[in-house]
Amino acid sequence: MIQYRENRLRGVDWNELEALSPAERAPYFMNGDSVYHVLFAQQFNREFLDRICELATRTRRIAKTRGGMMFLKELLSEKRAMLYFAQPSSRTFLSFLASCEILGLRSGEVRDSNTSSEMKGESPEDTVRTFSSYFDMIIMRHPQGGFAERIAWLLSNSERPIPVINAGSGADQHPTQALLDVYTLQRSFEGEGGIEGKRIAFVGDLARGRTVRSLATLMTHYPRVHLAFIAPPSLQIDEKILRTLDAAGITYELGEDLVGMLPDLDAVYMTRIQDEWDTQGESKAIDVGAYAITVDRLARMKDTAVIMHPLPRRGEISPEVDSDPRAKYWRQVRNGMWIRASLIMHILDRDGEVDRYYDDLVS
């Protein structure tokens, strides 16, 4: 188990911590100058983003050979990770599971709280505290916003503090999805001057899309980026995000006309209408077709444009679009495995070993 060099959560009152803004809370979840608990996008600066993307690329290249895969398989073979997914997931769960397998990290899983002692009346906090007795890291997805932060605080004030990774928290944050999205953008724009200065649109359910909030927050680290938020008025982006962009000097616009804006965009980040959050079926009144990418609409886009989606999709991207080279959403899925493996290595302080192996490989 990696130890805190500086456990800033020790002795901190939860109510006082919860009252702080995400930017003010971020330093409490660090291990010296490195991330320890990974909970929300406001923890990441540009130096970290560049580093974790570089580490992902190095790991991918090492994994291309049998010897490299054997090296990675031994990297964390003495460690154990708990995958606690109290909310339905396929991509994120399997991505983390594959990342653990690549690194030789043994894993346990609970994918339904009905199979745990919560059915007997045990609190979710006690359930996760139990996991910490057996594992060296907890990767968790929970329907309750902010729950991962509370668990990180709880464990950091126990005799066995271990890292917590937020794999999706309510309608709140999805920081590791934002990391893989940045990595996908970075790789897609390698020959186009990078992410800086690009025009990026977020389309669909922006009010309830945690991936959008997390990625928009990370875009504040890229100069001259211009963001467009295209959504039905009832599902437009949260004012808190707009205030964050204002504070960072990022320009943006709000609108409903996807088709008219397509020719000017460098990247389009599509999302589905998340009607699982409806209270009275209000999403049924939305014209989903107005917020969709079809084969006909591809002709209006730049040849160098990028189409992304956190998935699952429904009707917002036609399957016929999949074969277009601008469609990057399946690449996003695979990028998620590499970026999450790199994040785990970074938290558990093994990235130096990867750097040394990579340097020997390319020398």
TANOR-V369869 format. One record per residue. N is the residue number from 1. RES is the residue in one letter. PHI is phi in whole degrees, -180 to 180 (* if undefined). OMEGA is omega as a letter, one per 20 degrees, with the letter a starting at -180 (* if undefined). D_LAST is the distance of its C-alpha to the last C-alpha in whole Angstrom. Layout:
# TANOR-V369869
[[N/RES/PHI/OMEGA/D_LAST] [N/RES/PHI/OMEGA/D_LAST]]
This chain:
# TANOR-V369869
[[1/M/*/r/33] [2/I/-72/a/31] [3/Q/-97/r/33] [4/Y/-59/r/34] [5/R/-80/a/33] [6/E/-148/a/36] [7/N/-81/a/38] [8/R/-79/r/40] [9/L/-90/a/42] [10/R/-61/r/44] [11/G/82/a/48] [12/V/-81/r/47] [13/D/-73/a/50] [14/W/-62/a/49] [15/N/-62/r/52] [16/E/-68/r/51] [17/L/-66/a/47] [18/E/-64/a/48] [19/A/-75/a/50] [20/L/-79/r/47] [21/S/-73/r/45] [22/P/-54/r/42] [23/A/-64/r/40] [24/E/-76/r/42] [25/R/-77/a/42] [26/A/-50/a/38] [27/P/-60/a/37] [28/Y/-69/a/39] [29/F/-101/a/37] [30/M/-94/r/34] [31/N/-120/a/32] [32/G/68/r/32] [33/D/-99/a/30] [34/S/-110/r/28] [35/V/-70/r/30] [36/Y/-123/r/32] [37/H/-85/r/34] [38/V/-114/a/33] [39/L/-127/a/37] [40/F/-154/a/37] [41/A/-64/a/35] [42/Q/-67/r/36] [43/Q/-76/a/34] [44/F/-98/r/31] [45/N/-106/a/30] [46/R/-64/r/28] [47/E/-60/r/25] [48/F/-66/a/25] [49/L/-60/r/25] [50/D/-64/a/22] [51/R/-68/a/20] [52/I/-70/r/22] [53/C/-70/r/21] [54/E/-61/a/17] [55/L/-65/r/17] [56/A/-63/r/19] [57/T/-65/r/16] [58/R/-64/r/13] [59/T/-65/r/16] [60/R/-58/a/17] [61/R/-71/r/14] [62/I/-61/a/13] [63/A/-73/a/17] [64/K/-74/r/16] [65/T/-117/r/16] [66/R/-64/r/18] [67/G/-62/r/16] [68/G/-66/r/15] [69/M/-65/r/19] [70/M/-66/r/20] [71/F/-60/a/17] [72/L/-63/a/19] [73/K/-64/r/22] [74/E/-92/a/22] [75/L/-61/a/21] [76/L/-131/a/25] [77/S/-67/r/27] [78/E/-94/a/29] [79/K/-106/r/30] [80/R/-133/r/33] [81/A/-126/r/34] [82/M/-101/r/37] [83/L/-101/a/37] [84/Y/-106/a/41] [85/F/-115/a/42] [86/A/-87/r/45] [87/Q/-130/a/45] [88/P/-55/r/44] [89/S/-162/r/41] [90/S/-121/a/39] [91/R/-59/a/36] [92/T/-65/r/35] [93/F/-62/a/36] [94/L/-67/r/34] [95/S/-63/r/31] [96/F/-66/r/31] [97/L/-62/r/32] [98/A/-64/r/29] [99/S/-62/r/26] [100/C/-63/a/28] [101/E/-66/r/28] [102/I/-59/a/24] [103/L/-92/a/23] [104/G/74/a/26] [105/L/-81/r/28] [106/R/-70/a/32] [107/S/-132/r/34] [108/G/-121/a/38] [109/E/-149/r/40] [110/V/-131/a/43] [111/R/-112/r/44] [112/D/-153/a/47] [113/S/-63/r/49] [114/N/-68/r/52] [115/T/-95/a/50] [116/S/-108/a/50] [117/S/-72/r/53] [118/E/-61/r/53] [119/M/-67/r/56] [120/K/-94/r/58] [121/G/102/r/58] [122/E/-68/r/55] [123/S/-71/r/53] [124/P/-58/r/50] [125/E/-63/r/49] [126/D/-68/r/50] [127/T/-59/a/48] [128/V/-71/r/45] [129/R/-60/r/45] [130/T/-64/r/46] [131/F/-56/a/42] [132/S/-65/r/41] [133/S/-75/a/42] [134/Y/-110/a/40] [135/F/-127/a/37] [136/D/-101/a/34] [137/M/-161/r/34] [138/I/-120/r/36] [139/I/-109/a/35] [140/M/-134/r/39] [141/R/-126/a/41] [142/H/-142/a/44] [143/P/-71/a/47] [144/Q/-91/r/48] [145/G/-60/r/46] [146/G/83/a/45] [147/F/-67/r/45] [148/A/-62/r/42] [149/E/-65/r/42] [150/R/-63/r/45] [151/I/-64/r/43] [152/A/-60/r/41] [153/W/-64/a/43] [154/L/-61/a/45] [155/L/-69/r/42] [156/S/-70/r/41] [157/N/-105/r/45] [158/S/-106/r/45] [159/E/-80/r/44] [160/R/-134/r/41] [161/P/-72/r/39] [162/I/-132/a/36] [163/P/-66/r/34] [164/V/-121/r/36] [165/I/-112/r/34] [166/N/-81/r/37] [167/A/-100/r/36] [168/G/129/a/39] [169/S/-130/r/42] [170/G/53/r/46] [171/A/-98/a/46] [172/D/-100/a/44] [173/Q/-139/r/40] [174/H/-145/a/37] [175/P/-65/a/34] [176/T/-75/r/31] [177/Q/-64/r/33] [178/A/-63/r/32] [179/L/-64/a/29] [180/L/-70/r/28] [181/D/-68/r/30] [182/V/-62/r/28] [183/Y/-62/r/25] [184/T/-65/r/27] [185/L/-63/a/28] [186/Q/-60/a/25] [187/R/-67/a/23] [188/S/-68/a/26] [189/F/-107/a/26] [190/E/-58/a/23] [191/G/-97/a/24] [192/E/-123/r/27] [193/G/84/r/27] [194/G/81/a/26] [195/I/-74/a/29] [196/E/-53/r/31] [197/G/79/a/34] [198/K/-83/r/34] [199/R/-102/a/38] [200/I/-122/r/37] [201/A/-109/r/40] [202/F/-107/a/41] [203/V/-129/r/44] [204/G/115/a/46] [205/D/-90/a/47] [206/L/-91/a/46] [207/A/-73/a/48] [208/R/-116/a/47] [209/G/-95/a/44] [210/R/-65/r/42] [211/T/-65/r/38] [212/V/-65/a/40] [213/R/-60/a/41] [214/S/-66/a/37] [215/L/-70/r/35] [216/A/-59/r/38] [217/T/-63/a/37] [218/L/-70/r/33] [219/M/-66/r/34] [220/T/-67/a/36] [221/H/-91/a/32] [222/Y/-120/a/31] [223/P/-58/r/34] [224/R/67/r/36] [225/V/-68/r/36] [226/H/-119/a/39] [227/L/-110/r/40] [228/A/-122/r/43] [229/F/-114/a/45] [230/I/-112/a/47] [231/A/-161/r/49] [232/P/-60/a/53] [233/P/-52/a/55] [234/S/-73/a/55] [235/L/-121/a/51] [236/Q/-73/a/50] [237/I/-61/a/47] [238/D/-67/r/48] [239/E/-60/r/50] [240/K/-61/r/47] [241/I/-66/r/44] [242/L/-63/r/46] [243/R/-66/r/47] [244/T/-63/r/43] [245/L/-66/r/42] [246/D/-59/a/45] [247/A/-64/a/44] [248/A/-91/a/40] [249/G/75/r/42] [250/I/-88/r/40] [251/T/-82/a/43] [252/Y/-158/r/44] [253/E/-145/r/47] [254/L/-116/a/49] [255/G/-167/r/50] [256/E/-126/a/52] [257/D/-95/r/51] [258/L/-66/a/48] [259/V/-59/a/48] [260/G/-67/a/49] [261/M/-91/a/46] [262/L/-52/a/44] [263/P/-62/a/43] [264/D/-96/a/42] [265/L/-93/r/39] [266/D/-94/r/36] [267/A/-148/r/35] [268/V/-124/a/38] [269/Y/-103/a/38] [270/M/-84/r/41] [271/T/-139/r/42] [272/R/-85/r/45] [273/I/-77/a/49] [274/Q/-89/a/49] [275/D/-72/r/52] [276/E/-66/r/52] [277/W/-93/r/52] [278/D/-63/r/56] [279/T/-106/a/59] [280/Q/-138/r/61] [281/G/68/a/59] [282/E/-67/a/59] [283/S/-70/a/56] [284/K/-64/a/58] [285/A/-82/a/60] [286/I/-85/r/56] [287/D/-81/a/56] [288/V/-62/a/52] [289/G/-61/r/52] [290/A/-74/a/52] [291/Y/-123/a/48] [292/A/-139/r/47] [293/I/-106/r/44] [294/T/-117/r/46] [295/V/-59/r/45] [296/D/-61/a/48] [297/R/-77/r/46] [298/L/-59/a/43] [299/A/-63/a/44] [300/R/-87/a/45] [301/M/-97/r/41] [302/K/-61/r/38] [303/D/-65/a/36] [304/T/-96/a/33] [305/A/-69/a/35] [306/V/-125/r/33] [307/I/-112/a/36] [308/M/-126/r/35] [309/H/-162/r/37] [310/P/-75/a/37] [311/L/62/j/39] [312/P/-76/r/41] [313/R/-104/r/43] [314/R/-128/a/46] [315/G/-97/a/48] [316/E/-81/r/46] [317/I/-136/r/43] [318/S/-66/r/45] [319/P/-57/r/43] [320/E/-67/r/43] [321/V/-75/a/40] [322/D/-56/a/38] [323/S/-82/r/37] [324/D/-75/a/36] [325/P/-63/r/33] [326/R/-81/r/34] [327/A/-77/a/34] [328/K/-115/a/31] [329/Y/-70/r/33] [330/W/-76/r/32] [331/R/-67/r/28] [332/Q/-55/a/30] [333/V/-58/a/30] [334/R/-70/r/27] [335/N/-58/r/25] [336/G/-60/r/28] [337/M/-64/a/26] [338/W/-73/a/23] [339/I/-70/r/24] [340/R/-72/r/26] [341/A/-62/r/24] [342/S/-65/r/22] [343/L/-64/r/25] [344/I/-61/r/26] [345/M/-60/a/23] [346/H/-64/a/23] [347/I/-63/a/27] [348/L/-91/r/26] [349/D/63/r/23] [350/R/-116/a/21] [351/D/-67/r/18] [352/G/-62/r/16] [353/E/-66/r/16] [354/V/-65/r/14] [355/D/-60/a/12] [356/R/-65/r/11] [357/Y/-63/a/10] [358/Y/-65/r/8] [359/D/-61/r/6] [360/D/-68/a/5] [361/L/-67/a/6] [362/V/-95/a/4] [363/S/-79/*/0]]
